Amino acid sequence: MVTDHRKLPRRRGEELNAAIYQATLDELAEVGYAGLTMERVAERAKASKASLYRRWPTRIELVMEAVYQSLPTPGCSPDLGNLRDDLVAMLNLTAQALSGPAGEAMRGLLGEALRGESPLGTMRRNSQGTARRLMEEVVRRAVERGEVDPGDVTPRRLDSGHALLRHHFLFEGTPIPERLVVEIVDEVLIPLFKPRG
């Protein structure tokens, strides 16, 4: 049965966007990226297709925005008082996100991009550097505590932990074991950010 959206209470702005993001993630979890359609997302969100197409002219734009809204953001990673524990907690949040609908969407988006069906530039523009900002926050706290020399904080070092997680995600799949997160932290990140002297 199709819902007549004109008879439902009107939602606008962030309330409507949140409903559409959630519907997109729910569809991804249920039917995967390949089966996701704008029509089904609109129906699940109890919104009109026109409201989706006004905000997101293509499926790739809708999915990318919904995914990036669901990923961990700076401020969500707990401050556990030391660099190692903060890194493990933050990378575990990312690993959990990749094991859910966000990971399913990323696989689909990458597959489209590699086949030339979606431009990689669109994905790059929408990636927003969230992973690096998460690392910057964790490492900044460690610098303030005196655990890390500010001179050791470089873009490549900040990117390395998430790059290793993404590599595992793409080539080994999910779930990403916590053991792997701990190994990335202990074998790679802690030595990279080890204080001098």
Phi, psi and chi 1 to 4 in degrees:
 res  aa     phi    psi   chi1   chi2   chi3   chi4
   1 MET       -  128.0 -179.9  176.8  133.1      -
   2 VAL   -89.5  133.3  175.9      -      -      -
   3 THR   -80.7  136.7  -55.5      -      -      -
   4 ASP   -86.6  102.2 -175.6  -10.8      -      -
   5 HIS   -67.8  -19.6  -57.9  -70.2      -      -
   6 ARG   -68.8  -20.9  -66.3  168.4  -62.6 -177.1
   7 LYS   -93.9   -4.1  -64.9 -179.2  179.7  175.9
   8 LEU   -87.4  155.8  -65.0  171.1      -      -
   9 PRO   -59.3  140.4  -15.3   23.5      -      -
  10 ARG   -77.0  130.3  -68.7 -154.8   43.1  129.1
  11 ARG  -112.4  147.6  -65.4  169.3  -63.8  170.5
  12 ARG  -136.4  169.9  -61.7 -176.3 -168.8  -81.6
  13 GLY    53.4 -133.0      -      -      -      -
  14 GLU   -65.0  -33.7  -71.8  -52.5  -50.4      -
  15 GLU   -62.6  -45.4 -179.8 -174.5    4.2      -
  16 LEU   -67.9  -44.5  179.2   57.8      -      -
  17 ASN   -57.6  -44.1  -73.5   -9.0      -      -
  18 ALA   -60.9  -41.2      -      -      -      -
  19 ALA   -64.5  -39.0      -      -      -      -
  20 ILE   -70.8  -41.4  -67.2  169.2      -      -
  21 TYR   -59.7  -45.6  -65.1  147.5      -      -
  22 GLN   -64.7  -41.1 -171.3   58.6   54.8      -
  23 ALA   -62.8  -38.9      -      -      -      -
  24 THR   -63.0  -46.9  -57.4      -      -      -
  25 LEU   -64.4  -39.0  -65.3  172.0      -      -
  26 ASP   -64.1  -40.8  -68.4  -15.8      -      -
  27 GLU   -63.8  -43.4  -80.5  -66.4  -59.5      -
  28 LEU   -58.5  -42.8  -74.5  165.9      -      -
  29 ALA   -65.8  -34.7      -      -      -      -
  30 GLU   -84.5  -45.3 -171.3  173.0  -55.5      -
  31 VAL  -119.6   -4.6  -59.3      -      -      -
  32 GLY    78.3  171.8      -      -      -      -
  33 TYR   -64.5  -42.1 -178.8   77.0      -      -
  34 ALA   -61.7  -33.5      -      -      -      -
  35 GLY   -90.6   -4.6      -      -      -      -
  36 LEU   -74.9  131.4 -176.2  137.8      -      -
  37 THR  -127.7  153.7   64.9      -      -      -
  38 MET   -61.4  -36.8  -61.8  -70.0  -96.9      -
  39 GLU   -61.5  -45.9  -67.8   76.8   13.0      -
  40 ARG   -67.7  -38.1  -66.8 -137.0   -1.4  165.7
  41 VAL   -62.5  -45.0  170.3      -      -      -
  42 ALA   -59.7  -44.4      -      -      -      -
  43 GLU   -63.5  -45.7 -178.5   65.3   27.4      -
  44 ARG   -64.5  -37.0 -169.7 -178.5  -78.0  -96.3
  45 ALA   -81.1   -5.6      -      -      -      -
  46 LYS    55.5   49.4  -62.4 -177.6  175.5   35.9
  47 ALA  -131.1  165.0      -      -      -      -
  48 SER   -83.7  152.2   69.7      -      -      -
  49 LYS   -60.9  -34.7  -77.0 -169.6  -69.5 -175.1
  50 ALA   -61.0  -37.5      -      -      -      -
  51 SER   -66.9  -31.7   66.3      -      -      -
  52 LEU   -71.0  -50.0  -95.1   70.9      -      -
  53 TYR   -66.7  -26.8  -77.3  109.5      -      -
  54 ARG   -65.7  -39.7  -93.2 -165.0  -52.8  -85.3
  55 ARG   -84.4  -40.3  -68.7  165.7  172.2   79.1
  56 TRP  -132.3   98.1  -54.9  -80.3      -      -
  57 PRO   -62.7  -21.9  -20.1   29.3      -      -
  58 THR  -132.0  159.5   64.6      -      -      -
  59 ARG   -61.6  -40.5  177.7  176.3   79.4  148.4
  60 ILE   -60.5  -39.7 -171.4  172.3      -      -
  61 GLU   -66.8  -42.2  -68.9  170.9  -73.5      -
  62 LEU   -62.7  -49.0  168.6   62.0      -      -
  63 VAL   -63.4  -44.6  169.6      -      -      -
  64 MET   -61.0  -44.0  -80.9 -165.1  -72.1      -
  65 GLU   -66.5  -41.7 -165.8  163.1  -36.3      -
  66 ALA   -61.9  -41.5      -      -      -      -
  67 VAL   -64.6  -48.4  165.3      -      -      -
  68 TYR   -66.2  -27.7  -70.2  119.5      -      -
  69 GLN   -69.6  -26.0  -69.0  -70.0  -36.6      -
  70 SER   -90.9  -13.9   74.3      -      -      -
  71 LEU   -76.7  156.3  -67.6  175.1      -      -
  72 PRO   -57.5  143.0  -20.5   29.6      -      -
  73 THR  -122.6  158.7   57.6      -      -      -
  74 PRO   -53.0  136.0  -27.4   35.8      -      -
  75 GLY   102.8  -18.5      -      -      -      -
  76 CYS   -91.8  -15.4   73.0      -      -      -
  77 SER   -84.3  127.7 -172.8      -      -      -
  78 PRO   -68.4  150.9   25.2  -32.4      -      -
  79 ASP   -93.9  103.9 -176.5  -12.6      -      -
  80 LEU   -95.9    3.0  -59.8  173.4      -      -
  81 GLY    96.0   -7.6      -      -      -      -
  82 ASN  -151.6  155.0   66.4   79.8      -      -
  83 LEU   -59.8  -46.5  177.5   62.4      -      -
  84 ARG   -59.4  -50.7 -176.8 -172.1 -178.9  -80.3
  85 ASP   -64.7  -37.6  -68.8  -13.9      -      -
  86 ASP   -63.4  -41.9  -74.8   -2.2      -      -
  87 LEU   -65.3  -44.0  -72.0  169.3      -      -
  88 VAL   -61.0  -46.3  169.0      -      -      -
  89 ALA   -62.0  -45.2      -      -      -      -
  90 MET   -66.6  -44.8 -176.8  -94.2  -60.6      -
  91 LEU   -68.9  -30.8  -71.7  178.0      -      -
  92 ASN   -64.8  -38.0  -90.0  -33.7      -      -
  93 LEU   -60.5  -44.1  -73.2  173.7      -      -
  94 THR   -65.8  -43.1  -57.2      -      -      -
  95 ALA   -60.7  -40.7      -      -      -      -
  96 GLN   -64.3  -40.5  -70.9  164.7    9.0      -
  97 ALA   -63.8  -41.9      -      -      -      -
  98 LEU   -67.8  -22.9  -71.2  173.2      -      -
  99 SER   -82.8   -4.4  -65.1      -      -      -
 100 GLY  -109.8 -155.6      -      -      -      -
 101 PRO   -57.7  -31.7  -22.3   30.4      -      -
 102 ALA   -62.2  -41.5      -      -      -      -
 103 GLY   -66.0  -42.0      -      -      -      -
 104 GLU   -57.6  -43.8  170.0   66.1   30.0      -
 105 ALA   -65.4  -43.4      -      -      -      -
 106 MET   -62.1  -39.4  -71.7 -179.7  145.9      -
 107 ARG   -61.3  -45.0  -92.8 -158.4 -167.6   82.3
 108 GLY   -64.6  -42.9      -      -      -      -
 109 LEU   -63.8  -43.5  -67.8  168.0      -      -
 110 LEU   -64.7  -39.8  -75.5  169.3      -      -
 111 GLY   -60.7  -44.8      -      -      -      -
 112 GLU   -61.4  -45.2  -82.6 -170.9    3.2      -
 113 ALA   -62.8  -42.0      -      -      -      -
 114 LEU   -68.8  -27.5  -67.6  172.5      -      -
 115 ARG   -85.1   -2.1  -70.7 -170.7  -55.0  -89.3
 116 GLY    82.3   11.5      -      -      -      -
 117 GLU   -85.2  -21.5  -63.4  168.9   18.4      -
 118 SER  -136.3  137.3  -62.6      -      -      -
 119 PRO   -71.6  133.1   22.3  -27.7      -      -
 120 LEU   -61.1  -31.3  -80.3  168.7      -      -
 121 GLY   -59.2  -37.6      -      -      -      -
 122 THR   -62.9  -41.0  -56.8      -      -      -
 123 MET   -65.8  -42.7  -69.3 -178.0   68.2      -
 124 ARG   -62.0  -43.7  -74.0 -171.5 -164.7  107.2
 125 ARG   -61.6  -34.7  -80.9 -166.7  -56.5  -81.2
 126 ASN   -88.5   -7.4  -76.0  -76.5      -      -
 127 SER   -69.3  -27.3   68.5      -      -      -
 128 GLN    64.1    3.1  -56.2  169.6   -0.4      -
 129 GLY    64.3   26.0      -      -      -      -
 130 THR   -61.2  -42.6  -56.5      -      -      -
 131 ALA   -61.1  -43.3      -      -      -      -
 132 ARG   -65.9  -39.8 -175.6  178.1  -68.3  174.8
 133 ARG   -64.4  -35.7  -72.1 -163.4  -52.4  -86.3
 134 LEU   -60.5  -48.0  -82.9  164.5      -      -
 135 MET   -63.5  -41.9  -80.1  -64.8  -65.8      -
 136 GLU   -57.3  -41.3  -75.4  171.8  -17.6      -
 137 GLU   -64.8  -46.9  178.4 -178.3  -44.6      -
 138 VAL   -62.7  -45.0  168.2      -      -      -
 139 VAL   -70.9  -35.3  173.5      -      -      -
 140 ARG   -59.0  -42.6  175.5 -167.8   51.2   77.4
 141 ARG   -62.3  -39.4  -67.5 -169.7  -49.4 -126.2
 142 ALA   -67.2  -36.9      -      -      -      -
 143 VAL   -62.1  -45.3  167.2      -      -      -
 144 GLU   -62.5  -32.2  -69.8  171.4   -1.9      -
 145 ARG   -82.1   -6.2  -71.6 -169.7  -63.4 -104.1
 146 GLY    84.0   12.4      -      -      -      -
 147 GLU   -81.4  -25.5  -69.1 -179.7   86.9      -
 148 VAL  -129.6  136.3  172.0      -      -      -
 149 ASP   -75.0  125.9 -175.3  -40.3      -      -
 150 PRO   -55.9  -28.4  -19.5   27.0      -      -
 151 GLY   -67.3  -17.2      -      -      -      -
 152 ASP   -87.5   -1.6  -72.7  -20.3      -      -
 153 VAL   -93.1  104.1 -178.5      -      -      -
 154 THR  -127.1  159.0   66.2      -      -      -
 155 PRO   -56.1  -43.3  -27.3   35.2      -      -
 156 ARG   -65.0  -40.2  -67.4  -51.9  140.1 -113.4
 157 ARG   -65.7  -38.6  -70.8  177.0 -175.7 -167.5
 158 LEU   -65.0  -32.9  -69.6  169.3      -      -
 159 ASP   -83.1  -17.9  -68.7  -16.4      -      -
 160 SER   -63.5  -42.4   60.0      -      -      -
 161 GLY   -63.1  -48.6      -      -      -      -
 162 HIS   -68.0  -32.6  -78.8   96.2      -      -
 163 ALA   -61.8  -41.8      -      -      -      -
 164 LEU   -67.0  -38.7  -71.0  166.9      -      -
 165 LEU   -62.3  -46.9  -89.6 -174.0      -      -
 166 ARG   -61.8  -39.6  -78.0 -170.1  -63.1  -93.2
 167 HIS   -59.5  -48.5 -178.6  -87.2      -      -
 168 HIS   -60.5  -45.4 -179.9   89.6      -      -
 169 PHE   -57.3  -45.2  164.2   72.7      -      -
 170 LEU   -73.2  -37.5  -69.8  172.0      -      -
 171 PHE  -103.7  -20.8  -65.3  102.3      -      -
 172 GLU  -113.8  -20.6  -56.7  -67.1  -30.3      -
 173 GLY    88.7 -167.0      -      -      -      -
 174 THR  -122.9  164.1   56.2      -      -      -
 175 PRO   -71.8  154.3   26.5  -32.5      -      -
 176 ILE   -85.0  117.0  -63.0  170.5      -      -
 177 PRO   -67.7  143.5   19.1  -24.3      -      -
 178 GLU   -60.3  -30.6 -174.6  169.3   -2.1      -
 179 ARG   -55.5  -41.6  170.1 -168.3   50.4   75.0
 180 LEU   -64.6  -42.5  175.4   71.0      -      -
 181 VAL   -58.2  -46.4  169.5      -      -      -
 182 VAL   -63.1  -40.7  169.9      -      -      -
 183 GLU   -64.2  -41.7  -71.9  170.3   -1.1      -
 184 ILE   -60.4  -43.5  -70.5  170.7      -      -
 185 VAL   -66.7  -51.7  170.2      -      -      -
 186 ASP   -73.2  -37.3  -71.2  -17.4      -      -
 187 GLU   -92.2  -21.9  -63.4  173.5   19.9      -
 188 VAL  -119.7  -58.2  178.5      -      -      -
 189 LEU   -72.1  -46.0  -64.8  176.9      -      -
 190 ILE   -60.6  -46.3  -67.0  -61.1      -      -
 191 PRO   -60.7  -34.1  -26.8   35.9      -      -
 192 LEU   -67.3  -35.5  -74.4  175.8      -      -
 193 PHE  -107.3   16.1  -67.9  110.9      -      -
 194 LYS   -63.3  130.3 -174.6  176.2 -179.6 -178.4
 195 PRO   -65.0  146.4   18.4  -25.8      -      -
 196 ARG   -74.9  153.6  -68.4 -169.8 -177.8  124.7
 197 GLY    72.1      -      -      -      -      -
